[in-house]
Amino acid sequence: MDDFEEGEVTQTRRLVDEVLQKETHRRLQAAVELFNFFENKANSVSDFEDVDKLIEGLAGWTNSGNPKICTNGMELMLIVIKLLRDQFQPYISAVLPILGERLGDQRAQVRAACLDLLLDMMQVTGSVQAVLDQLIPFTLSHKAWHVREQGLLVAAKALDQFGTQQLLIGRHMASICKLTEDANFQVREQANSTLVTIYCHVGERIRGDIEKKGVPPARLGHLWARFDEVKESGKVLVPDTSAASKGLAVSASPGPRPPRHSLPTYTSSDGSSAPDGAAMSRPKSRHSIAAAPLRNAASGRSAACASAGAVGEEDFKKAFEDRPSVGSMSASSFESELVKLEETLDNTDLNWEVRATACKKLRSLLILNSDIFISHLQALESPLRTSVCSIASFALAWIIYWPALLAGYRED
């Protein structure tokens, strides 16, 4: 047994030495061995005597001019991050400048892999705000236009994935608005698109903050037109309280939506912060989370449902038990199934019945292994939101919202 353990230590030390080498063939061979090493669930990052050197070496790979070594480095870095989780936080400051540079790589596949790695790093380490606060100043002021463009894209995708409850974007508004006048057309367009994404999450109050940044009137007109377009399409995720207070019609997305725990909060660059509407208090117990929505849905709509021929309270409750049976599966197979369901829910081109079936299977997976399921909730947030916003069925909206209710219970 001792000889085996000594052999394992020797193997990990040798792997780190190979990772630190500069020769292409040795790095490629080391990548194969590392992938094989981590495929064995009995192995862990803690088996390495010098984790610092391992991460340093993999970070060097991501900076390689060889696309295969570069992508291998990012894939292995993600494996290490997933194994270390929040213990990776001390290494974030060291690897972010390298990954920021890779956002400007001439190869689209490298840029895409880097962007995905950054989003995964935010999610797995629980450092969404910290990663973005370090990345945005570096990328948006970079001399390479690709880096500036991709930095804006990271901000937009992070906001879509994590929402305003985990991410304060207002502190970076000045840098984003400045790039609406960038010399490069693609950077200008991405800056406008990022502001549109922020508008979808924050609502009307962002207009005042943008006006304070000195954006030229001509550009403001173009930006306001894009804001109005997404507003009319129902893609804005918060109510237009200013319009409602004046008695004006408020644009609404198709179909009723389930209530939120709280409405998004936007902190402007001047430090002011307030919800874009009255915040709803968060339920504090399992009973209030699971039972109250069903009672409200039934009591508030029972008469309307009866007259319209919709499902009654009992049918509605039974819908939560209507789910496909799933057999036991390994952790990797479980995660693969979740990824497939995420892609299905995120694809608005699919028939709504296909996505409804995906929602039912989500509940089956939740019951099968709640621990793994809960760890994927952040990744599911964006696909679930996409389906809720695009489907007009109240019942289906509640089917999709059900895992979020359980997530609130688990957090409590």
N, C-alpha and C positions, 0 to 999 in steps of 0.2 A: 504493500500500500504506500509505504514511504517512497519507494522507488518511482511508483506511478506519479505521486504528487510532485516529486522532484522533476520528473520528465515533463509534467505539465508546465511547471514554472519555467523550465528551460525552453519549452516551445513558445510560450508567450514572450519571453525575453528575446528569442530569436526573431519572432514576428515583428516586434517593435524595431529591432535593428534593421530588418528588411524594409520596413515602411520608411525609415529615415534615409535609405539609399537613394541615389540620384539616377541610377541606370534604369532605363525604361523597362527592360525585360524583368529585372528584379522586382520592380514595383508591380508589374502585371502579375507575376507569380505570387507575390505577397497578397495581392487582392484576392486571388483564388483561394489561398489558404485561410485568409481572414473570413471570407464568406462561408467557407466550410466550418470554420471554428464557431462562428456565431449561429449557424444553423442547428448546432447541438444545443438544445435547451438547457443542458446541464452546465454549459459554459457561460461566463459572464465577464463584464468589463473588470470586475473586481479581481479576476484571475491575473490581470496584468499588474506587475510590480510597479510600473511607472506609467500611469494613465496619462499624465501630463505629456510625456513624449509621444504616446500613441496619438493623442488629439493633435499635438503640434505637427506630427508627421502627416496625418490625414488632411490637415488644413493646408499643408504644403502641396499635397496632391491636387487639391481643388484649384490651386494657382498654376497648375501645369499647362503647358501649351499643347500637350497631347490630350485630345478630347476623351479618349477611353480612360486614361488615368484620372482626368478631371472628374468625370462622372462617377467613376469607381470611388473616388475620394468622397464625393457628396453622398453616395448611397451608404458607404460605410460610416460616414459621420452621422447620418440619420439613425443607423442602427445603434450606434453608441449613445446618441441622444435619447432614444427610446428606452434604452436599458438604464441610463443614469437618471432620466427624468429631471426633477428639479435640482438634482446634484450637478447637473451640467451648467447651472447658472454662473458659477465663477469663471467659466471658460468663454462665455458669450462675448465679452469685450475683446478677447483676443482673436476670435474667428470672424467677427462681424466685418472689420475692414477688408479682409481677404474676400469674403463673400460679396461685399459691396462692389469690389473691383470686378468680380466675375459677372455681375449684372450687366457689365458693359462688354462682355465677350462678343466677338463677331459671329459666333456660332449660336443660332437660335436655340438649339437643343441644350446648350450649356446655360444660357440665360434662363430657359424654362426650368431646368433642373435646380438652378440656384434659387429661383423664386419659390419653388415648391419647398425646398429645404428650409428657407427662412420662415415660411408660414408654419411648417411642421415644428420648427424650433420654438416658435411663439406658443403653439398649442401644447406641446408635450412638456415644456419646461415651466409653463404657467407664467411666462414673462412677456406677455403681449406688449404691454406699454413700454417696458424697459427696452425691448429689442427695437421697437419702432422709434423711440426717442433717441437711440444711438444711431440708428440707420438713416433716418430722414435728413438730419443736418449734413451727414457725410455724402449721401447720394445726390440730394437736390442742389448742392453747390459744386458738384464734380465737374471737371472740365470736359469729360466725355459725355456726349449727348445721350448715348445709350444708357449710361448709368443714371442720368437724370430721369429719363423716360421710365426705366424699370423701377426706380425708387418711387415714383408716383404710382406706378401700377401695384407695387407691394402695399402702399398705403390704402389704395382702393380695395384690393382683395382682402386685406386684413380687416377693414371695416365691414365688408360684406360677410366675412366668416365669423368675426367675433362680436360685432355690434358695438353700439355706443356704451353698453354697460361695462364692457371690459377695456374699452379704448377711448381715450380722450384725444380727439383729432384737432380740436380748436387751437391748441398751442402751436400747431404747424401751419396754420392758415396763411400766415404772411409769406412763408417760403413757397407754398403751393400757388398762391395768387401771383407771386412774382414770375413764376414760370409760364403764366399765360401770355407773357411778352417775350418768351425765349426766342433766340435767333433761329432755332430749329423748329420746323413746322410740326414734326411728330411729337416733340416735347410739348409744344403749345396745345396740341390736340389732347394729349394725355392729361395735361394739367386741367383742361376744361372737363374732360371725362371724369377725372377724380373729384372735381368740385360737384359734378352732377351726382356722383355716388354719395358724397357727403350730404347733399341736399335731400336725397332719397331717405337717408337715415335721420336727418336732423329737422328738416322742414324749413318753413319760411324764414325763421330767424337768422339763417345763414346769410341771407341777402344783405342784411345790414352790416354784418362782419366783413363781407367781401367789399362793400362800398368803402369801408374805412381803409382798405389796403391800397387805395389809389389806382385801381384798375381803370384804364381809359373807358370813357362812355361807349365808344364803338364796340369794344370787347364785352362790356357789360350787357349791351343790347343782345349780342349773340348768345351770351351765357343765359340771360333771362329767358330767351326764347327756348333754349334747351330745357331749362327748369320747367317752364310752362308745359312743354311737350310731355315730360315724364309725369308731371302732375295730372295732366288730362288722361294719361294712360293708366293711372291708378297705381303707379309704382312707388309713390311716396309712402313710407311706412309709419308716418305720424300724422295726426289730424291737423288741419289748417285752422288753428284756434283763432287766428286773427280774422280770418274770413267769417268764421262762425259768429264771432262777437259782433260783427257788423251786419249780421243777418244775411250774408251771402251764401250761396250754395257751396258746400265743401266737396271737393272731389273725393270720391271713394273708390276703393279697389273692388273688383267684381266679387259679389257675394259677401255675406257676413263673416266676420272673423271672431275667433275666441278671444276673450279678454287677456291682456298681458299682465304679468306680475307687476311691471312698472313700465312707464313710458320712457323712451330714450332721453338721456340728459346730454346736453351739449355745452361744453365749456369753451367759451370764445377765447380768442387770443388775449383779450384784456383781463381774463380771469373770472368773468361773471359766469355763473352756472345756474341753470334752472331747467326743470323738465318742460318739454314742449307740450304742456297740458297737465292736468292734475294727475299726479302719480298715484297708482293704486297700491295699497299696502299689501305686502307679501304674506300669504298664509303661513302660519307657524306650526301647524300640526298636520299629520297624515290625514286626519278626519276632514279638516277644513280644505285641504288640497283636493282630495279624491272625491269627496261627497258634495261639497258646495256647488261646483260647476254643474253637476248632474241635476241637482235640485233646481238651480236657477234656470237651466235650460228647459226643464220640464214645466216648472211653474209659470215661467214667463212666456212660454210658447205653446202650452198644451191646447188652448182654445184654437189658436191659429193653425196648429198642426191638424187638429181634428177636422176643421173646416176645409183645409187645403188638401187633405188626403195624405199628409206626410206621416212618417213613423211616429208612434207614440212613445211614452217614456220607457215602457218595458222593452219594446223593440230596440230603442236606442241603447239601453243598457246591455241587451243581448249582443249588440254589434261588437262590444268590447271582448266578448267571448268567442266571436267568430274569427278564428285564426287557424292557419294551417299547422299541422303537426310537424315537428322537426325532430330528427333523431340526434343522438349524441354526436359531437364532433370535436376535433382538436381545436386548440386556441387559434392556430393559423387558419384553419378552415372557417372558423367562426368569423375571424376578422375579414377574410376574403368575401364571405357572404355579406357582411356589413358594407364593404366597399362597393359591391355590386348594387346593393339597395340604394346607397348614396347616389350612385350614377343614375339609377332609374328615376329617383325622386327629383334629381336636378335637371332631368331632360324634359323640358316643357313640350317637346314635339311628340312625346308618347301619349297614347290614349289615357284618359283619366282612370279608366278601369285598371290599367296596368299599374299605375302608381298607387291606386287604392289597394291592390293586392300586395304591393311592396310594403305598404303601411301595416297590413295585417301580419306579414312575415316579420316585420320589425318587432311587433309585440311578442311573437313566438320566441324570437331570439332573446328578447329582454327577460322572458320567463326562464329560458334555458340557462342563461349565464348573465346575471345582472351586473357582475363586477366588470367583465370585459365590455359589456354594452355601455355602462355608465362612463367608462374611460373614453368612449368614442362619441359622446354626446356633442362635444363642441364641433366635431367634424360633421355631425348630422344637422347642425343648426341651419346652415345655409341651404342644403337640399330641402329640408322640411319647410323652411320659410318660402322657398321658391314654389313648392307645391301648394302651400296654403294660399299664397297670393294669386296663383293662377287658376285655382279651382273654385267654382262658385257654390259648391255643395257645402251646406252648413254641417251636415253629418260627417262628411269626409274631413272637414277642417278639424272637427273634434277628434276624429280617429288619429289624425296626424299630431294633434296637440297632446294626446295622452302620454307619450313618453316624456314630454317636458314636465308634466305634472309630477310624474314619478321622480324625475331628476330633482325637482324642488324638494320633494320628500327626503331624498337621499342626502341632499346638502344640509337639511335641517338636522 
